[in-house]
Amino acid sequence: MTAEPVVTAAPGQEETDGLVVWLQTTDHKRIGILTLGAAFVLFLFDGMLGLTMRAQLARPGQHILSAQQYNQVFTIHGTGMIGLAITPFALGLGVYLIPLQVGAPRIAAPRVTLLGYWCYVLGAVTLVWAFLTPGGAAAGWWGYTPLSSSIYSPGPGMSLWVAGVFLAASGMILQGATVLWTILRMRAPGVTMLRIPVFAWTMVVTCLMTLASFPSLLTAMGVITAARIDPGLLASNAWNLAYENLFWFYGHPVVYVMFFPFVGCVAEVLAVFSGRRFFNYTGTAFSLLAFAALSMAVWGHHLFISGQQVNDYFSLTSILLTIPAGMEYFGLLGTIAGGRLRYPTAMLFALAFIPQFLIGGLTGIMLGTPSVDYAVNNSYFVVAHFHYTLFAGSVFGFFAGVYFWWPKATGFLLDERAGRLHFVLMVIGANVTYLPMFGLGIKGMPRWVVTYPAGAGFSALSLISSIGAGVIGLAMMAFLYNIYISARQKKPATADPWGGHSLEWLTSSPPPRFNYDAQFPIPRIRSFTPALDLRERQRERQRVTPSQRAGRPVTDTVTTDTRAYRDEG
Amino acid sequence: MTAPVSAGPRPGQDETQPRRPAEPDRPRATLRPWTVVALWAAMLGLLVVLDAGFSNNTVVLEVSGSSAGFVFLLAGAVWLDRRLRPDRGYLRQPTRVGSVVLFAVAVTLAWLGFTFGAWLMMVAAVPFIAAVGLEAAARRREKAARRDALGG
């Protein structure tokens, strides 16, 4: 572990406010907020594209979008949600929270983190440009070759898509690397690897997966670029196969990059609002490592029907995932079992995550079985499965984290009534939208169709699904309304409004420039719940009479390490 | 482990400033960071071996094998960094870094050159050179500030 000697903050070097200063900041908290803010704007944009698709499919034979426009919309919806919204949510949370949780004054290589943010933003701009260009990118979020070559996808749209994906993925790699290095090399004294919070463990595996799998996407984008320059390259089928493997070597692990951090959010929220330490902490940490390793070895199940893979191997690894996943659920349920539960909005989102993600996970195991996959491949069953995983699971976990850490980041609380309205609409919207899709898939409705005939038997379930999507739209409006009224009311948050467990709850809300200072020092770390330990010791001391106290050593003295650091312009 | 503290006050450091205390309460069983990464790399390696046993195609083995190898290298880098830089010195916290933004713009323009022509790659040279200039100037200022602080 790295131990940093104390250096002082040079007076007058604190960053001031202002857009230009924010956009050039090296403060991990600001970079985290910028990343999350940009991702949320893109989440709303891509969500609106999703609503447009549901409007198109609400009734049979509609023509809101042409077939080409529909292809463009689902391409950017998929690419945007995965590459520009949920992955940045995951890594942005890490950028913001990890230095606070491990007691570091800053993130490792802050300029690299900032470069990651800018690559991501410029990639996002390029991707949206790819969508707005006439004849824009329309080859799906996977951009299979030879469809994405300049022969079948002429014009600049596809090239811009490739550039955007490359830049956004590069940004995420850079941010993932600095978050990982912060955990591995910048922990405060006493914060051993087995004393970092569960969220930090989920970020360890997330960043490892990012570093191990995202370069494969960059290589795949290189293949498309080469193929667009020289389409003859794809005359050999070897390149097409190589592209499929390279793409899915990123394409499946990214699902877990978009999942693990939100399990971490849910774990933190459940523990705090159950009033208990996270159950089976060490087991969960090791099972996360196993879970992440296995999830790097299942991507071939996306290619079952291609006949190019050994299905036995990928089926085995896919089904083996149930073991570490079961361990995670064991930890989550063991934490709330017997706890004294409180139900603020963050807890409601965390509780809803458990059954909803389970639906996504279990249907994933079904799809990991080739015989089932052959039957429902490329049908709405698959669409339902991954939306339960990513929306009803990960996005719910994200909102649990947002409601939980919002007061820490902003210094004011979100409104609980509006939060509950947001939650109720989200639960209704998610389940009404995605549950009927399982039925549509079983009935045989294929993905990627712009419309369907009236007599196909898809009309009723499609309409229900589209109504549900509208409810999700209302839920997002409720969340925006919540931010608006909360920002107007500015109900101040204390340093620890929830009775948190991890280190970040011991500093101010919002935290000072270098996270901890003389006013908010880092206590002695004895476990993965330092804030809870401190409260318990204080309660214990209050119970002990003064005469008893005189004879016992005081063990909860906080360090006077001010952890103020010097700016070096 | 005792937290390493280098001898003497550093530039800008107040001597009365409390020092980082010795690391408290280290548990008997510890998990070193490089071990975590190496353990994960070993798991990936094991899966590659298992995969080879199923006679999967070579592309699959190459992709997953190179990924496992990369993670092993990462574990080595963590181990080496700990060995070579147990005390990383005082923290450098750069503040305003326009060079980073310009560098990102240069990379974007250069990549877009594939789409819109090589002229865009030449345009990318402008923000790139500006970024290098800003970076060099910032480093010069940083050196001068450190020299002044030591001299003072």
Interface residues (C-beta under 8 A of the other chain):
Chain A: M1 T2 A3 E4 P5 V6 V7 T8 A10 Q13 E15 V21 L23 Q24 T25 T26 P105 R106 P110 R111 L114 L115 W118 C119 L122 G123 T126 P156 S159 L160 V162 A163 F166 L167 S170 I183 L184 R185 P189 G190 T192 M193 L194 R195 V204 V205 L208 L211 A212 S213 P215 S216 T225 R228 I229 L241 A242 N245 L246 F249 L289 A290 A292 A293 L294 M296 A297 G300 Q308 Q309 V310 D312 Y313 T317 F514 R524 I525 R526 T559 T560 D561 T562 Y565 R566 D567 E568 G569
Chain B: M1 A3 P4 V5 S6 R10 G12 Q13 D14 Q17 P18 R19 R20 P21 A22 E23 P24 D25 R26 P27 A29 T30 L31 R32 P33 W34 V36 V37 L39 W40 M43 L44 L46 L47 L50 D51 F54 S55 N56 N57 V59 V60 V63 S64 S67 A68 F70 V71 L74 V78 D81 R82 R85 P86 D87 R88 G89 Y90 L91 R92 Q93 P94 T95 R96 V97 G98 V100 V101 F103 A104 V105 V107 T108 W111 L112 F114 T115 F116 A138 R141 E142 A145
